[in-house]
Amino acid sequence: MNNTLTEGAGLNGLAFIGGEGPDAKTCAELALGAGLIAAADAGLILAHNAGIKPAIIAGDMDSIGNPEILKGYNSGCIITYPHDKDLTDTEIVINLLLEKGCTAITIAGGGGGRMDHIFALRDVFEREKKITRWVTASEDIYKVCGNFTASVQSGATVSVFPCGDPPWKAASKGLKWPLDNVAWKRNFFGISNTALSDEISIIAEKGAFIVIFEKI
């Protein structure tokens, strides 16, 4: 899937996190577009299996099954936190990427698993304005704050949720049910829409939106 978000130039960050993530090929593609790569705890396993070495590894390290994996890294890039802490490992890594100057961040991983973790990740994705994409094993998720185009398979499932603060207004092309006349409000969503062609566009005219593509 080739997607384009209209955004300014800057340092792109990539955060590998625990949970179900994309395949090795997709991970490698994400890494090619990243200027700085970090891993949160078990996210290191996802990166390692794709042959990617993050510049930053952070977290309480309680989910890395084999600590030997850490021996391949300089101690200076490993930041260990206590298990009892206020922030999740994902939040820690996102904050580190922001501190390093990243202006757009992609999350890889985080699919499946505990429901409280999914809810927490969704909130982090919505809260942090510079997180623009979240890729799991089964979904490709974007935060749309302007013009967005996506090359998809015709028939793909597309779901749209308002994000952040109101008001919200959107327009679209290539969807079975257009977004142009939807009266968006908080806790309202457009689920299981369908792509009618191999390219769709969504324009966030007011506010921001989360757009979820189910992988075919």
Residue pairs with C-beta under 8 A, 6 or more apart in sequence:
1 140
1 150
1 151
1 152
1 213
2 150
2 151
3 140
3 142
3 148
3 149
3 150
3 151
4 148
4 149
4 150
5 132
5 142
5 144
5 145
5 146
5 147
5 148
6 146
6 147
6 148
7 104
7 132
7 145
7 146
8 103
10 101
10 102
10 103
10 104
11 35
11 36
11 100
11 101
11 102
11 103
11 104
12 33
12 34
12 35
12 36
12 102
12 103
12 104
12 105
12 106
13 34
13 35
13 36
13 37
13 38
13 97
13 98
13 100
13 102
13 104
13 105
13 106
14 30
14 31
14 33
14 34
14 36
14 37
14 38
14 105
14 106
14 108
15 37
15 38
15 39
15 40
15 43
15 90
15 93
15 94
15 97
15 105
15 106
15 107
15 108
16 27
16 37
16 38
16 39
16 40
16 43
16 44
16 46
16 47
16 52
16 54
16 108
16 109
17 39
17 40
17 41
17 42
17 43
17 46
17 89
17 90
17 93
17 107
17 108
17 109
17 110
17 121
18 40
18 41
18 42
18 43
18 45
18 46
18 63
18 89
18 109
18 110
18 113
19 42
19 109
19 110
19 111
19 112
19 113
19 117
19 136
20 109
20 110
20 111
20 112
20 113
20 136
20 137
20 138
21 27
21 43
21 46
21 108
21 109
21 110
21 111
21 135
21 136
21 137
22 30
22 108
22 109
22 135
22 136
22 137
23 137
24 49
24 50
24 51
26 108
26 135
27 46
27 47
27 49
27 50
27 52
27 108
28 50
28 51
28 52
30 106
30 108
30 135
31 37
31 50
31 52
33 106
34 106
35 102
36 55
36 56
36 97
36 100
36 102
37 47
37 52
37 53
37 54
37 55
37 56
38 54
38 55
38 56
38 57
38 58
38 93
38 96
38 97
39 46
39 47
39 54
39 56
39 57
39 58
39 93
40 58
40 59
40 88
40 89
40 90
40 92
40 93
41 58
41 59
41 60
41 61
41 62
41 63
41 64
41 89
42 63
42 64
42 65
43 89
43 93
43 108
43 109
44 54
44 57
44 64
44 69
44 70
45 64
45 65
45 69
46 108
46 109
47 53
47 54
48 69
53 72
53 73
54 77
55 77
56 77
56 79
56 93
56 96
56 97
56 100
57 70
57 73
57 77
57 78
57 79
58 78
58 79
58 80
58 81
58 89
58 92
58 93
58 96
59 79
59 80
59 81
59 89
59 92
59 93
60 80
60 81
60 82
60 83
60 85
60 89
61 67
61 70
61 80
62 83
64 70
70 78
79 92
79 96
81 89
81 92
85 92
87 95
88 120
88 124
90 107
90 110
90 120
90 121
90 124
91 124
94 105
94 107
94 124
94 128
94 131
97 105
98 105
98 128
98 130
102 130
103 130
104 130
104 132
105 128
105 130
105 131
105 132
106 131
106 132
106 133
106 134
106 135
107 121
107 125
107 131
107 133
107 134
107 135
108 135
109 135
109 136
110 117
110 118
110 121
110 134
110 136
111 136
111 137
111 138
111 139
112 136
112 137
121 134
124 131
125 131
125 134
125 141
125 143
125 210
126 143
126 163
126 164
126 210
129 145
129 164
131 143
132 142
132 143
133 140
133 141
133 142
133 143
134 141
134 142
135 141
137 215
138 214
138 215
139 212
139 213
139 214
139 215
140 212
140 213
140 215
141 210
141 211
141 212
141 213
142 148
142 150
142 210
142 211
142 213
143 163
143 208
143 209
143 210
143 211
144 202
144 204
144 208
144 209
144 210
144 211
145 204
145 208
146 203
146 204
147 201
147 203
147 204
148 201
148 202
148 203
148 204
148 211
149 199
149 200
149 201
150 199
150 200
150 201
150 202
150 211
150 213
151 198
151 199
152 158
152 195
152 198
152 199
152 200
152 213
153 195
153 198
153 216
154 195
154 196
154 197
154 198
155 194
155 195
155 216
156 194
156 195
156 213
156 214
156 216
157 192
157 193
157 194
157 195
157 213
157 214
158 175
158 193
158 194
158 195
158 200
158 211
158 212
158 213
158 214
159 189
159 190
159 191
159 192
159 193
159 211
159 212
159 214
160 170
160 179
160 189
160 190
160 191
160 193
160 202
160 209
160 210
160 211
160 212
161 189
161 190
161 209
161 210
161 211
161 212
162 168
162 184
162 185
162 186
162 188
162 189
162 207
162 208
162 209
162 210
163 207
163 208
163 209
163 210
164 207
164 208
165 207
166 184
166 185
166 186
166 207
167 184
167 206
167 207
168 184
168 185
168 204
168 206
168 207
168 208
168 209
169 184
169 204
169 205
169 206
169 207
170 179
170 180
170 182
170 184
170 202
170 203
170 204
170 205
170 209
171 178
171 179
171 180
171 202
171 203
171 205
172 178
172 179
172 180
172 200
172 201
172 202
172 203
173 200
173 201
174 195
174 196
174 197
174 199
174 200
174 201
175 193
175 194
175 195
175 196
175 200
175 202
176 193
176 194
176 195
176 196
177 190
177 193
177 194
179 190
179 202
182 190
184 207
202 209
202 211
